[in-house]
Amino acid sequence: MKNGNMHVNSNDPLGAAISVVTQGARGLSDLLGAYQKRDPAARTKLEVLLLYPGVHAVIMHRVSNWLWRHHLRFLARLNSQIARHMTGIEIHPGATIGRRFVIDHGMGIVIGETAQVGNDCLIYHGVTLGGTGKDRGKRHPTLGDHVLVGCNASVLGPVTIGNHSRVAAEAVVLHDVPPYSTVAGVPAHVVRSVNDKDEVVHSSASLRVDDEEDICLDCDTLIMHHRRVVRM
């Protein structure tokens, strides 16, 4: 899994500065494009940049994470708290966030210090990527690439959510989730998976975070399944 942090050559300050600006502009453009792709209401990149709290939270986290990695811990935490009050989204400065990370609505999201989020992930409001209170060191979840986490879901502890997997709304995940799987319930269990390699290649987009309409349909299905599980 690749993260979104940029590494530059400290021996060439001018080249490093140009690289940071270039990579930052490209990364921002990709991020805004990801919102346009996944949100039918996102009409222009300018609108997304100015009005979407998820974008503001990610941009401010990049600053906080840079400060954190350069041992400016107080400033990092201060900036993250400002972002929290501005957006309602709390991302610890130590968390590793990949490229094109889309936060839909975002209010109430909490992402812990040792959490790792891969590229092209999508999470909804109320999601917690937290710890269990029992672990030391790496104590928060790892999301692979193209992972979707539904609203009010909790992923707790140093678990790994495999690439192209989905977590249903209000699910509580306490164990690893294999790639190309969908989990639901409390505690969460696999309700759908693609195991055969040919089936993976030819499967519909319903196990991929690539198509907004399919994401909405699949989330509705997962919510209905979860309600049935709760009633049992």
C-alpha positions as CSV (number, residue, x, y, z in Angstrom):
1,M,0.0,0.0,0.0
2,K,1.3,3.4,-1.0
3,N,0.7,6.4,1.2
4,G,0.2,10.0,0.2
5,N,3.3,11.5,1.9
6,M,5.8,13.1,-0.4
7,H,9.6,12.4,-0.1
8,V,12.0,15.0,-1.5
9,N,15.8,15.3,-1.8
10,S,17.0,17.6,1.0
11,N,20.4,18.1,-0.9
12,D,18.7,20.2,-3.5
13,P,16.4,22.8,-1.8
14,L,15.3,24.4,-5.0
15,G,14.5,21.1,-6.7
16,A,12.8,19.9,-3.6
17,A,10.6,23.0,-3.4
18,I,9.6,22.7,-7.1
19,S,8.9,19.0,-6.6
20,V,6.7,19.7,-3.6
21,V,4.7,22.3,-5.4
22,T,4.3,20.2,-8.5
23,Q,3.4,17.0,-6.6
24,G,1.0,19.0,-4.4
25,A,-0.8,20.6,-7.3
26,R,-1.1,17.2,-9.1
27,G,-2.3,15.6,-5.9
28,L,-4.9,18.3,-5.2
29,S,-6.2,18.0,-8.7
30,D,-6.5,14.2,-8.4
31,L,-8.3,14.6,-5.1
32,L,-10.8,17.1,-6.5
33,G,-11.4,14.9,-9.5
34,A,-12.1,11.9,-7.2
35,Y,-14.8,13.9,-5.5
36,Q,-16.3,14.8,-8.9
37,K,-16.3,11.1,-9.9
38,R,-17.9,9.8,-6.7
39,D,-20.4,12.6,-5.9
40,P,-23.0,13.5,-8.5
41,A,-23.6,16.8,-6.7
42,A,-20.0,17.9,-7.2
43,R,-20.2,20.1,-10.3
44,T,-16.8,21.8,-10.5
45,K,-13.4,21.4,-8.9
46,L,-13.6,25.0,-7.6
47,E,-16.9,24.2,-5.8
48,V,-15.4,21.0,-4.3
49,L,-12.3,22.9,-3.1
50,L,-14.2,25.7,-1.5
51,L,-17.2,23.9,-0.1
52,Y,-16.4,20.3,0.8
53,P,-15.2,19.8,4.4
54,G,-13.7,16.4,3.5
55,V,-11.3,18.2,1.2
56,H,-10.4,20.7,3.8
57,A,-9.8,18.0,6.4
58,V,-7.4,16.1,4.1
59,I,-5.5,19.2,3.1
60,M,-5.1,20.3,6.7
61,H,-4.0,16.7,7.6
62,R,-1.2,16.9,5.0
63,V,0.1,19.9,6.9
64,S,-0.4,18.3,10.3
65,N,1.3,15.0,9.2
66,W,4.3,17.0,7.8
67,L,4.7,18.7,11.2
68,W,4.3,15.4,13.0
69,R,6.9,13.7,11.0
70,H,9.3,16.6,11.6
71,H,8.8,16.3,15.4
72,L,6.8,19.5,15.7
73,R,4.2,17.6,17.6
74,F,2.4,20.5,19.4
75,L,1.9,22.4,16.2
76,A,0.7,19.2,14.5
77,R,-1.9,18.6,17.2
78,L,-2.9,22.3,17.2
79,N,-3.5,22.3,13.4
80,S,-5.4,19.0,13.6
81,Q,-7.7,20.4,16.4
82,I,-8.3,23.5,14.3
83,A,-9.3,21.2,11.4
84,R,-11.6,19.2,13.7
85,H,-13.4,22.3,14.8
86,M,-13.7,23.6,11.2
87,T,-14.9,20.3,9.6
88,G,-16.2,18.0,12.3
89,I,-13.6,15.4,11.1
90,E,-10.8,14.3,13.5
91,I,-7.7,12.9,11.9
92,H,-4.7,12.3,14.1
93,P,-1.5,13.9,12.7
94,G,0.3,10.6,12.8
95,A,-2.3,8.8,10.6
96,T,-1.1,7.8,7.1
97,I,-3.6,8.9,4.4
98,G,-3.3,7.7,0.8
99,R,-4.1,9.5,-2.5
100,R,-7.6,10.5,-3.7
101,F,-9.1,9.9,-0.2
102,V,-12.8,10.8,-0.4
103,I,-14.8,11.7,2.7
104,D,-18.5,11.9,2.0
105,H,-20.2,14.5,4.4
106,G,-17.7,13.6,7.0
107,M,-19.2,14.8,10.3
108,G,-18.2,12.7,13.2
109,I,-15.3,10.8,11.5
110,V,-12.4,9.8,13.8
111,I,-9.1,8.4,12.5
112,G,-6.5,7.3,15.0
113,E,-2.8,7.9,15.2
114,T,-1.5,4.6,13.7
115,A,-4.3,4.2,11.2
116,Q,-3.3,3.7,7.5
117,V,-5.6,4.5,4.6
118,G,-4.7,3.3,1.1
119,N,-5.4,5.0,-2.2
120,D,-8.8,5.7,-3.7
121,C,-10.7,4.9,-0.4
122,L,-14.2,6.3,0.4
123,I,-15.6,6.7,3.8
124,Y,-18.9,8.1,5.0
125,H,-19.9,10.2,8.0
126,G,-19.6,8.8,11.5
127,V,-16.9,6.3,10.7
128,T,-14.4,5.4,13.4
129,L,-11.0,4.0,12.6
130,G,-10.0,3.5,16.2
131,G,-8.3,1.3,18.8
132,T,-9.6,-1.1,21.3
133,G,-7.7,0.3,24.3
134,K,-5.7,-3.0,24.6
135,D,-2.9,-2.6,22.1
136,R,0.4,-0.7,22.0
137,G,2.3,0.5,19.0
138,K,0.3,-0.2,15.9
139,R,-3.2,-0.2,17.4
140,H,-5.4,1.3,14.6
141,P,-6.8,-0.2,11.4
142,T,-5.2,-0.5,8.0
143,L,-7.4,0.1,4.9
144,G,-6.1,-1.3,1.6
145,D,-6.7,0.5,-1.7
146,H,-10.3,1.0,-3.1
147,V,-12.0,0.4,0.3
148,L,-15.4,1.7,1.2
149,V,-16.6,2.1,4.8
150,G,-20.3,2.9,5.3
151,C,-21.8,5.5,7.6
152,N,-21.4,5.0,11.4
153,A,-19.2,1.9,10.9
154,S,-16.4,1.2,13.4
155,V,-13.2,-0.5,12.5
156,L,-11.3,-1.2,15.7
157,G,-7.8,-2.4,16.5
158,P,-4.9,-3.3,14.3
159,V,-7.0,-5.1,11.7
160,T,-6.5,-5.0,7.9
161,I,-9.3,-4.4,5.4
162,G,-8.2,-5.9,2.1
163,N,-8.2,-4.1,-1.2
164,H,-11.6,-3.5,-2.9
165,S,-13.5,-4.5,0.2
166,R,-16.5,-2.9,1.8
167,V,-17.8,-2.3,5.3
168,A,-21.5,-1.9,5.7
169,A,-23.2,1.0,7.5
170,E,-23.1,0.6,11.3
171,A,-20.9,-2.5,11.2
172,V,-18.3,-3.2,13.9
173,V,-15.2,-4.8,12.5
174,L,-12.9,-6.5,14.9
175,H,-11.0,-8.9,12.6
176,D,-9.2,-8.8,9.3
177,V,-11.3,-8.6,6.1
178,P,-10.0,-10.4,3.0
179,P,-9.8,-8.5,-0.3
180,Y,-12.9,-8.2,-2.5
181,S,-15.2,-8.9,0.4
182,T,-18.2,-7.2,1.9
183,V,-18.8,-7.4,5.7
184,A,-21.9,-6.4,7.7
185,G,-23.2,-6.8,11.2
186,V,-22.1,-6.5,14.9
187,P,-19.6,-8.0,15.0
188,A,-19.0,-7.8,11.3
189,H,-18.9,-11.0,9.2
190,V,-18.4,-11.6,5.5
191,V,-21.7,-11.5,3.6
192,R,-20.2,-11.4,0.1
193,S,-16.8,-12.2,-1.5
194,V,-15.2,-12.9,-4.8
195,N,-12.6,-15.7,-4.4
196,D,-12.1,-17.1,-7.9
197,K,-9.4,-15.2,-9.9
198,D,-11.5,-15.2,-13.1
199,E,-14.5,-14.1,-11.2
200,V,-12.5,-11.2,-9.7
201,V,-11.4,-10.1,-13.2
202,H,-14.9,-10.3,-14.7
203,S,-16.9,-9.3,-11.7
204,S,-19.2,-6.2,-11.8
205,A,-18.1,-3.0,-10.2
206,S,-20.1,-3.8,-7.1
207,L,-16.9,-4.9,-5.3
208,R,-14.9,-1.9,-6.5
209,V,-15.0,1.7,-5.4
210,D,-15.2,3.0,-8.9
211,D,-18.8,3.8,-9.8
212,E,-21.0,6.1,-7.8
213,E,-24.3,4.6,-8.7
214,D,-23.1,1.1,-7.9
215,I,-21.7,2.3,-4.6
216,C,-25.1,3.7,-3.6
217,L,-27.0,0.5,-4.7
218,D,-24.6,-1.7,-2.8
219,C,-24.7,0.4,0.4
220,D,-28.5,0.2,0.3
221,T,-28.3,-3.6,0.0
222,L,-25.9,-3.7,3.0
223,I,-28.0,-1.5,5.1
224,M,-31.1,-3.7,4.5
225,H,-29.0,-6.8,5.3
226,H,-27.8,-5.3,8.5
227,R,-31.3,-4.4,9.6
228,R,-32.3,-8.0,9.1
229,V,-29.4,-9.2,11.1
230,V,-30.3,-6.9,14.0
231,R,-33.9,-8.1,14.1
232,M,-32.8,-11.8,14.4
